[in-house]
Amino acid sequence: MKTNGRLLLAGTITALVVLAVPALALASVWKDKGVTLSKFAEINLTGGELFETTAGNGMSCELHATLTTEGGSTGKITKFEIKKCPTGIGSFAKCEVVTAEAKGLPWTVKVNTSDLTITNMRTKRTFKNCGTAELDKTIESTKVTLNTPTAITEMEFSGSTTGYKTIGSFTVDSPNSGLYGIG
């Protein structure tokens, strides 16, 4: 019986390996006009976000970011500028942003089947005329939904950590709008 058990175990392991190999080959990668990207690419993004500390208490901010990749299934957010935050809501209605910066750049971007994931997205803001002096938050995993994964022109992101969440969107700046995608 020991031999049959070993044969069954070996057969199971072999089957798992055979099933896993095609899945690895199907991993999504960056594309340039539908062709697998094999060179450096820089994608500039313009958009905005709404961050909330609790329901109905937060601010909207204008953003500019740069996503780079050299192909494969990863990329990096190399620039993430919080331009201004003109509108506060709830307890942030009278707040003024003194400083706003991205920390720990570059942030890693992973290509999934139809979307992206940004890892360890950290922003720090300081305020005046506000009940909150500082927000320094790291979101371990931020989901980025692509409007058309094969030819990206717009993307939306969302992520949260205890007591903080962010949602927003980006438009891919010209001339790269619709040029790059994943697949």
C-alpha positions in Angstrom: 0.0 0.0 0.0 2.9 2.4 0.6 3.9 2.1 -3.0 0.3 2.9 -4.2 0.2 5.9 -1.9 3.5 7.2 -3.2 2.4 6.7 -6.8 -0.8 8.5 -6.1 1.1 11.4 -4.4 3.6 11.6 -7.3 0.7 11.6 -9.8 -1.1 14.3 -8.0 2.0 16.5 -7.9 2.6 15.9 -11.6 -1.0 16.9 -12.4 -0.7 20.1 -10.4 2.5 21.1 -12.1 1.0 20.4 -15.6 -2.0 22.5 -14.7 0.1 25.3 -13.2 2.4 25.7 -16.2 -0.3 26.9 -18.7 -1.6 29.3 -16.0 1.8 30.9 -15.7 2.1 31.3 -19.4 -1.2 33.1 -19.4 -0.1 35.8 -16.9 -1.1 39.3 -18.1 1.6 41.6 -19.3 2.0 45.2 -20.6 1.1 45.7 -24.3 2.0 48.4 -26.8 -0.8 48.6 -29.4 -1.6 44.9 -28.6 2.0 43.7 -28.9 3.9 42.5 -25.8 5.9 45.5 -24.5 9.7 45.0 -24.4 11.0 48.5 -23.9 10.7 51.3 -21.3 7.4 53.2 -21.4 6.3 56.2 -19.4 2.6 56.9 -19.0 1.5 60.3 -17.5 -1.8 60.5 -15.7 -4.0 63.5 -14.7 -6.9 63.1 -12.3 -8.2 63.5 -8.8 -9.2 61.7 -5.6 -11.5 61.9 -2.7 -10.1 60.8 0.6 -12.2 60.2 3.7 -11.2 59.6 7.3 -14.8 58.7 8.3 -18.1 58.8 6.3 -18.7 62.4 5.1 -15.3 63.8 6.3 -12.6 64.2 3.8 -11.3 66.2 0.9 -11.0 66.2 -2.9 -7.6 66.7 -4.4 -6.2 67.2 -7.9 -3.4 64.7 -8.9 -0.7 64.1 -11.4 1.1 60.8 -11.6 3.6 58.9 -13.7 3.5 55.2 -14.3 6.5 53.5 -15.8 7.2 49.9 -17.0 9.8 48.0 -18.9 7.3 45.4 -19.9 6.4 42.1 -18.2 3.8 42.0 -15.5 5.0 44.9 -13.3 5.4 48.7 -13.4 6.0 51.5 -11.0 4.4 54.7 -9.9 7.5 56.9 -10.0 5.7 60.3 -9.5 2.5 61.0 -7.5 1.9 64.7 -7.0 -1.0 66.0 -5.0 -1.5 69.4 -6.7 -4.1 71.0 -4.6 -7.1 70.1 -2.4 -9.7 72.8 -3.0 -12.7 71.2 -1.5 -13.2 69.8 2.0 -16.3 68.1 3.3 -17.6 67.6 6.8 -14.9 68.1 9.5 -12.5 69.0 6.6 -14.6 71.8 5.2 -12.4 74.6 6.6 -9.1 72.7 6.4 -6.2 74.0 4.3 -3.5 71.7 3.1 0.0 72.9 4.1 2.0 70.0 2.6 1.0 67.0 0.5 3.4 64.4 -0.7 3.8 60.8 -1.8 6.2 58.8 0.4 8.2 55.6 -0.5 8.2 56.1 -4.2 8.4 54.2 -6.5 5.3 52.2 -5.6 5.0 48.8 -7.3 2.3 48.2 -9.8 1.2 44.6 -10.5 -0.6 43.6 -13.8 -3.6 41.3 -13.1 -5.9 39.7 -15.6 -8.0 42.9 -16.2 -6.8 45.4 -13.7 -3.8 46.7 -11.8 -2.7 46.7 -8.1 -0.6 49.4 -6.5 1.3 48.1 -3.4 2.1 50.3 -0.4 0.6 53.6 -1.6 1.6 56.1 1.1 0.6 59.7 1.2 1.3 62.3 3.9 -0.6 65.6 4.3 -0.4 68.3 6.9 -3.2 70.8 7.5 -3.9 74.2 9.1 -7.3 75.5 10.4 -8.3 71.9 10.9 -9.1 69.5 13.7 -6.7 67.1 12.0 -3.0 68.2 11.9 -1.6 65.4 9.9 -2.6 62.3 7.8 0.2 59.9 7.0 -1.5 56.8 5.6 -0.3 53.7 3.8 -2.7 51.5 1.8 -1.2 48.1 1.3 -3.2 47.2 -1.8 -5.0 49.7 -4.1 -7.1 48.3 -6.9 -6.9 50.1 -10.2 -9.8 49.4 -12.6 -9.1 50.1 -16.3 -11.8 51.4 -18.6 -10.5 49.3 -21.5 -7.7 47.0 -20.4 -6.3 46.5 -23.9 -6.1 50.2 -24.7 -6.1 52.3 -21.5 -7.5 55.8 -21.6 -8.9 56.0 -18.1 -8.5 54.3 -14.8 -10.2 54.4 -11.4 -8.5 53.5 -8.1 -9.7 52.6 -4.7 -8.1 51.5 -1.5 -8.5 51.6 2.3 -6.8 51.1 5.6 -8.2 51.5 9.1 -9.9 54.9 9.4 -9.0 56.0 5.9 -10.0 55.4 2.3 -9.3 56.9 -1.1 -11.1 56.7 -4.4 -10.2 58.5 -7.6 -9.6 58.4 -11.3 -7.0 59.2 -13.9 -7.0 60.0 -17.6 -4.0 58.9 -19.6 -2.4 62.0 -21.0 -1.7 62.4 -24.7 0.1 61.0 -26.7 -0.2 57.7 -24.7 -4.0 57.6 -24.3 -5.1 54.2 -25.7 -1.6 53.2 -26.7 -0.7 50.9 -23.8 -2.8 48.2 -22.3 -2.6 44.8 -20.6 -3.4 41.3 -21.8 
